[in-house]
Amino acid sequence: MANNGEIGEPYEQRWIMRSAGRQGLVTAILGSINLFMHYAFDTWMVREHSDCPFERYADDVVAHCTTEARARELRVPSPTGSGPWVWSCTLRKTKVVYCKDANRPGQSEHTSFDFLGYTFRGRLARGRNGFFVNFLPAISNQAKKAKGQQIRGWHLNRRTGTDLSGIAQAINPQVRGWINYYGVFYHSELFSLARRIDDHLVRWVMHKYKRFRHKPGQAYQALAVVKHRQPTLFAHWQLVSITRRRSVGAV
C-alpha cells in the first residue's frame, strides 16, 4: 500500500498514476450513464486493484502505487482483463508521477501533478527538527490564472459610485471561498492574488478621488491607512495573520 506521507511513519517509494479520462463532463442527458460508468470503474478498482487506493472526481483519477512498475501496469492494463468492463485512459493526459521529497530523493520524468485546482509537488514544510521537503499540494498556476481573470472581471476601478465597504460586501464571499478551499495548504501561495486585489483597489482610489489621480504611491498609502484601521474589512487582508498561526505547508 502507498505510504500516506505523515511525519514519523516509515517512508517507501511512492508513485502515482494520474489520469484524465477520455470523456469529459457531458451534458445532463448523459449524466446517468456517466454515473453508472463511474460506479463500474470504482467497483473494478476495488476488486481488481485493491492494493492501489485512489481518488476520483468525475473522470479525473489519482491512483497510489508503491512502485513505478505497478503504476505503469495500471496505466496500461492487460487487454485480456477480467470482467465486462474495459479500463482505458488517454495516455497523453495520463502520467506516472514520483512523489519526490526529502525521504524519497529518486529521479523521474514527472515529480508533480495537478488535481482539483491544486499542484502536488515537493514543498518546504516545518517539522519537529526544522524545515524539510514534503510532498504537498498548493493552488495551481492554472487556478491562480483563472482567479486573476475573475478579479480583473470585477472592474473594481469602475465602481466609483460606492465606497470600500460596498466593494468588500460584494467581493468578500467569493474571496472567502477561495481562501477556504485553496488556503487549506500553503496560504502563502495566495498572497499574489491578495496583492492583485489590492492593486485593483488602488486603481479604484485613483479613479474615485481626484487628489490621487496618477499618484499610485499616495493611493496605496491611503489604502494602507484603511487596512490598518479596519484589518478585517476585506477577507484577503486577513491572509497574513492566518498564515502566522500555521506551520508552512501544514494541514
N, C-alpha and C positions, 0 to 999 in steps of 0.2 A: 504493500500500500504506500501511497505517496506520503511523505512527511509533511506535516502541516506548518512547519517552519517556526514553531513557537520557541522562544528562548529557553534553554535548559534541557531540551529534548535532543536525542542523538540525530545527527543530520545524515542524510544519504543523498545520492544524486537524484535530482527531481527533474522530470521532463513533462512538458505539457503539449498536448496535441490541440492546437487552436484551429477551429473550423468555422467558416462562414458558409452556411448551406447554399445549395444551388438555387433553391426557391427563396424569393424574398417574401415579405409580408404581403399577402394577396388581399383581394377585396373581401368584403364581409360575406359575400355569397359563398366563397370557398373557405370561410373560417372554420366550419365544422369539419371539413376534410383535413385542414391543417391540424386541428386539434387531435384528430384521430391519428394522423401521421406522427405527431409529437408523442402521443401516448405509446404508439408502436415502437418508436425509437427509444424512449425511456425504458420500456419493458425489455427491449432487446439488449440494451446496455447492461441493465441489471442482471439479466440472465446469462449473457454470453461474455461479459467483460466486468464481472463483479470486482476484479482487482483494480479497476480504473474508475475511481469516483469522478463524477463530472457535474458541471453546472450548465444549464441550457436556458437561454432566453429566446423564444421564437425559434429561428433557425441557426442561431449562433451558439456554439458549443465549446466548452473548455473541458478537456478530459485530462486527468492527472495520471501520469505513469512513472514508474520507478526507474526505468531505463530508456535510453534512446531507441533501442531495438523494439521495445514494447510500443513506444509511441508511433514508430513508423509502421509497425504491424497493424496498429489500429487505424492509422491514416489510410492505408491501402489494404483492406481486409481481403481474405481469400474469396474469389468469385464463387466458390462452392460452399459458401457459408450455410449454416443450418437455418431452417425455418423459412417461411414465405417472404420475409422482409429482406430487402436489399439495402445495405448501407452504402451510400455514395456521397461524395463531397467534391466540391470544386477545388482541385489541387492547387490552382494558382492563388486561392484565397485561404488555403489551409497550410499551416506551418507547424513544425515541431520546434518548441521553444525550450531552451535550457534555463532553468531558474537560477541564474548565477548570483551568488552573494559571497559573503566572507567565508562561509563554510563549504561552498560549492564553487571553487575557483576555476573550474574547467572552461574550455573554449567551445564555442558553437557558432554557427552562422546566425542564429536568431537567439537573442537573450532578452527580448521584450515582446509584449503583445498588447493590443487594445481590446477591451471588453466593457460594454455598458458605459462608455464615456470615460473610462479610466485607462491609463497606461500602466501596466505592471512591469517593473524592472528593478534592478538593484538600486537601492537608495540608502542614503545615510540615515541611521537610526541611533537612538541612545539606549544603552543597556546599563547594567549594574557597574560594569567596568569601563564605561566611557562609550565613545561612538564606534559604530561598526556598520558594515554594509549588509542590509537585509533586502529580501525580495518583496517589494511593497507597491501598492497602487497609488496613483495621484491623478488628478484631472488630466486628460489627454490634450495634446496640442489641437487636435481637431475640435474637441469640445470647447476649448478656450476660444478658438476662432469663431465658432458658432455663437458663443455668448458675446463676444466682441461685436459681432454683426447685430445682435439684438440690442446691445447698448447704443450702437450708432443709430439704430432704427427708432429709438425713443425720441430723438431730435430734442434733447433737453434744452439746447440753446434757444429754441424757438418758443419755449414755454414762459415767455416773459410776463404773461398775464397772471401768473401765480407766484407764490413765494416758495422758499426752501421746504417748508412744512408740507405744502401741497405736492411738491415733487417727491418728497420722501414717502408720503402716503401712497403715491402712485407706483413707485418702483420697489419699495421695501418688500412686499410679499414675494415678488419674483426673485429678488436678490437673496432673501432668506431661504428660499427653496434651493438655490444654487449652493449656498453655504451648508445647508443641512445635508445635501446629497454629496457634493464634491468635497466638502470640508471634513468628512469623516477621517480622511487621511491627508496629511500634508497641507495644512491650511496655507502655508507659505506659497504654494503654487497658485493660490487665488489672489495674491497681492497684486499681480499685474492687472487683473480685472478691476480690483478696487481702485487702482491708480487711474485706470481708463475712465471709470465713472467720475472720479474727481476732476479729471481733465475736462470732461463734458460739463461738469458743474461750474468750472472756472469760466468756460465759454458762456454759460448762462449768465454768470455775474457780469461779464463784459458786455453782453447784449442788453441786460436789464438796466444797468446803471451807467450813465454817461461818463461819470468820473473814472470809470475803469476801462473805457474804450481803448483798445490797443495797448493795454497795460496788464498783461497776463501775470506778471510778478506781483503787482499790488492786488489783483483779483484773487490770486492764490492765497496771499496773506489774509485777505478779508475772509476767505473760506476757512482758513486755519483758525481764525478767531472764533467763528461759529462752531467749528469742530471742538475747540477747547471748552466752550461754554455748554454745548449740547452734544456730548460724545455719543449719545445713543440715538440721535436724530435719524441717521442713516444706518441701515443694517451693516453695510460694508465697513463703516468706521469702527466697528467692534471686532474686526478680524484679528488685529494685533493683540488685543487683550485676551482674546480666546486662545490664541496660539501660545501665549506665555504660560498658560495653565496646563499645557500639554507637552509631552516629550516629542521631539522631532520624529515624525513618522509613526507614532504610536496610535493604536486604535482608540 
